[in-house]
């Protein structure tokens, strides 16, 4: 029984390290969110939702990044009315990074997919 427990613990550690390295290679939380929004068409895919979920659990991510990631996870054509207040707070927060404010603003006006102007802003975040 001890061998099974040890093997299970090792397997969980390996999976955790693999997922963590995938997030690290994907870029910062804002970069990952920007990448998801660049390709958005009505809602994020299951794989994108998993990436966004990792941001919400990442101790290195800011609370604003976590909030924005959570809003995008729940996105279906446009932002839920209940999430608009959260995004407005971030968009008007002087202590938020420019990318965080920009993402919040993009999401507040999003309708099915980002506009051409929004895609220009998102592309700058990814680079």
PALUMKOL-30872 format. One line per field, with one value per residue (C-alpha): x, y, z; chain; residue number from 1. Coordinates in Angstrom, 2 decimals, decimal comma. Layout:
N
xx: (X; ...) .
yy: (Y; ...) .
zz: (Z; ...) .
chaine: (A; ...) .
num: (NUM; ...) .
***
This chain:
127
xx: (0,00; 2,89; 4,25; 0,93; 0,76; 4,32; 3,71; 0,52; 2,30; 5,11; 2,62; 0,73; 3,99; 4,99; 1,63; 1,82; 5,30; 4,24; 1,20; 3,26; 5,89; 3,20; 1,84; 5,30; 6,05; 2,70; 3,73; 2,34; -1,29; -2,11; -0,33; -2,28; -5,56; -4,65; -3,85; -7,21; -9,05; -7,18; -8,72; -12,03; -15,19; -18,17; -16,48; -13,13; -12,46; -12,15; -8,35; -8,32; -10,58; -8,05; -5,23; -7,32; -8,20; -4,48; -4,10; -6,82; -4,79; -1,34; 0,15; 2,29; -0,78; -2,24; -5,77; -6,77; -5,36; -7,24; -10,48; -10,05; -9,24; -12,34; -14,50; -13,15; -13,80; -17,46; -17,68; -20,44; -20,79; -20,29; -19,46; -22,08; -23,74; -22,45; -18,85; -19,06; -18,68; -15,51; -14,07; -15,02; -13,17; -10,04; -10,34; -10,40; -7,75; -4,63; -2,61; -3,49; -1,03; -1,77; -2,41; -4,85; -6,78; -6,69; -7,99; -10,80; -11,77; -11,74; -13,95; -16,41; -17,16; -16,74; -19,55; -18,84; -15,20; -12,74; -12,96; -10,14; -8,89; -8,99; -6,97; -4,24; -4,08; -4,07; -1,30; 0,91; 0,32; 1,40; 4,69) .
yy: (0,00; 2,41; 1,88; 2,87; 5,99; 6,96; 6,32; 8,38; 11,27; 11,16; 11,12; 14,12; 16,01; 15,27; 16,43; 19,60; 20,38; 19,74; 22,00; 24,69; 24,59; 24,84; 27,98; 29,45; 28,83; 30,34; 33,72; 35,97; 35,82; 38,87; 37,36; 34,11; 36,01; 38,18; 35,06; 33,53; 36,72; 37,06; 33,79; 34,17; 33,39; 33,56; 31,71; 30,13; 26,48; 23,85; 23,89; 27,68; 27,49; 25,13; 27,62; 30,42; 28,27; 27,81; 31,60; 31,77; 29,33; 30,83; 32,51; 34,69; 36,10; 39,36; 39,38; 41,46; 38,83; 36,14; 38,14; 38,78; 35,10; 34,06; 36,48; 35,04; 31,47; 32,41; 34,34; 33,37; 35,86; 38,78; 39,50; 38,60; 41,63; 40,61; 40,64; 44,11; 45,82; 43,82; 44,77; 48,44; 48,50; 47,08; 49,38; 52,41; 51,17; 53,35; 50,63; 48,05; 47,47; 49,01; 45,50; 44,68; 47,91; 47,32; 43,73; 44,87; 47,59; 45,17; 42,74; 45,45; 46,19; 42,65; 41,27; 37,71; 38,52; 41,40; 44,29; 44,98; 47,80; 45,47; 42,87; 45,46; 46,09; 42,36; 41,69; 44,26; 42,47; 39,14; 40,40) .
zz: (0,00; 0,76; -2,76; -4,30; -2,16; -3,04; -6,73; -6,64; -4,90; -7,48; -10,33; -8,93; -8,49; -12,09; -13,43; -11,35; -12,66; -16,27; -16,00; -14,30; -17,04; -19,71; -18,09; -17,70; -21,36; -22,36; -20,90; -18,21; -17,22; -19,32; -22,33; -22,01; -21,70; -24,71; -26,77; -25,86; -26,79; -30,11; -31,31; -29,49; -31,37; -28,99; -26,09; -25,14; -25,98; -23,26; -23,62; -23,30; -20,25; -18,69; -19,34; -17,86; -14,85; -14,16; -14,02; -11,35; -9,24; -9,92; -6,84; -9,14; -10,93; -9,67; -8,28; -11,31; -13,70; -11,80; -12,02; -15,75; -16,40; -14,45; -16,46; -19,73; -18,53; -18,02; -21,29; -23,69; -26,57; -24,18; -20,57; -17,98; -16,39; -12,97; -14,22; -15,77; -12,38; -11,66; -15,05; -14,64; -11,33; -13,00; -16,04; -13,71; -11,24; -11,47; -9,69; -12,36; -15,16; -18,54; -19,95; -17,16; -17,74; -21,51; -21,17; -18,87; -21,35; -24,28; -22,40; -21,41; -25,07; -26,41; -28,54; -29,79; -30,65; -30,33; -32,78; -35,25; -32,98; -29,97; -31,86; -32,49; -28,71; -27,95; -30,45; -28,66; -25,35; -26,79; -28,24) .
chaine: (A; A; A; A; A; A; A; A; A; A; A; A; A; A; A; A; A; A; A; A; A; A; A; A; A; A; A; A; A; A; A; A; A; A; A; A; A; A; A; A; A; A; A; A; A; A; A; A; A; A; A; A; A; A; A; A; A; A; A; A; A; A; A; A; A; A; A; A; A; A; A; A; A; A; A; A; A; A; A; A; A; A; A; A; A; A; A; A; A; A; A; A; A; A; A; A; A; A; A; A; A; A; A; A; A; A; A; A; A; A; A; A; A; A; A; A; A; A; A; A; A; A; A; A; A; A; A) .
num: (1; 2; 3; 4; 5; 6; 7; 8; 9; 10; 11; 12; 13; 14; 15; 16; 17; 18; 19; 20; 21; 22; 23; 24; 25; 26; 27; 28; 29; 30; 31; 32; 33; 34; 35; 36; 37; 38; 39; 40; 41; 42; 43; 44; 45; 46; 47; 48; 49; 50; 51; 52; 53; 54; 55; 56; 57; 58; 59; 60; 61; 62; 63; 64; 65; 66; 67; 68; 69; 70; 71; 72; 73; 74; 75; 76; 77; 78; 79; 80; 81; 82; 83; 84; 85; 86; 87; 88; 89; 90; 91; 92; 93; 94; 95; 96; 97; 98; 99; 100; 101; 102; 103; 104; 105; 106; 107; 108; 109; 110; 111; 112; 113; 114; 115; 116; 117; 118; 119; 120; 121; 122; 123; 124; 125; 126; 127) .
***
